[in-house]
Amino acid sequence: MNDSFNPEPQSARLIDPRETYQPPPKLGTPWIFEDQIAANRRGTFLLMIVFSMFLVIIVWAVSYIYHQNAYMLAFVAAVVAFFTSFFSFYNSDKIVLSMSGAVEATKEEYPHLINTLEGLTLAAGMRGVPKAYIIFDSAPNAFATGRDPEHAAVAVTTGLLEKLNRYQLEGVLAHELSHVANRDILLSTVAAVMVGTIVLLSDWVLRSMWYGGGRRRRSDRDGGGAGAILLIIALIAVILSPIIAKLLQLALSRRREYLADAHAISLTRYPDGLAGALETIANDHEPLEVANKATAHLYIANPLQEYKGWLNSLFSTHPPIEERVARLRRM
């Protein structure tokens, strides 16, 4: 035997058990999905705080204009907004599925879809498996609906099943299940009630101001310059409140999309699957015939025509797909 033979390559590093192990340096700074989940949840919490503070400011503005306690008026507006959202909250799944022309999928016809959904449901720790639905449309897309995990449904188009590979499909289903697990339908309903309350308050004040009653009551009591300035500020707040409230609601929706992306990776452990699916959906320019403005916010990617620009991004329910893919690639 050749004594010069060395089974260890020259570049091999011999491990000394007395040394502290140091992992090799990583390329760039990766984003850990747990950190992204925590960050997005903090962002959601902060947005809800801002939303609540904004509602308080509007109530103050109404009180100042009328020089009386506006809490009763705000309570009435909240009750009206709640009941207008109550029906959609408990029937949103049936309404949306009917509007989309979705039919329930069976395990005999779509075994891979059902099996993947069952596996992800088990990984997410959910009690029941959401029902799967098929939308017969060649444009790739998907959405989830339902007020809680026990009354949830996930709908995918036939185009999604045909154009995505198994890892990409798994990423999309994990994203939609994350919306269900995180109770995003409940959160969006709460946000809708808050927006509805603000819009109703603003509408009532502006209608009364149109007839001059509120302005005369306040102007008769406060004749000083400071009172006039506060009145102008209160009026501006009331006039702009519906727009600002809607922007806060849309910002909350975009934050939940980022959260669902990060939570999906905690289930699949494969960011490239969801990233590839988003790229495929974005590059497919075939219109989704069943989509409309009432249901577009539910889909994993906006099925309606999007126009570039910062102003459009403010009024979008979805973050830019390029930004979502970039975040996923860093995980």
NORUR-V448678 format. One record per helix or strand. SS is the DSSP state (@ for helix, = for strand). FROM is the first residue (numbers start at 1). TO is the last residue. If there is no record, write none. Layout:
{{SS FROM TO} {SS FROM TO}}
This chain:
{{@ 33 66} {@ 71 99} {= 103 104} {@ 111 124} {= 131 135} {= 142 145} {@ 149 151} {= 153 157} {@ 158 163} {@ 166 181} {@ 184 210} {@ 213 221} {@ 225 268} {@ 271 283} {@ 296 298} {= 299 299} {@ 310 314} {@ 321 329}}
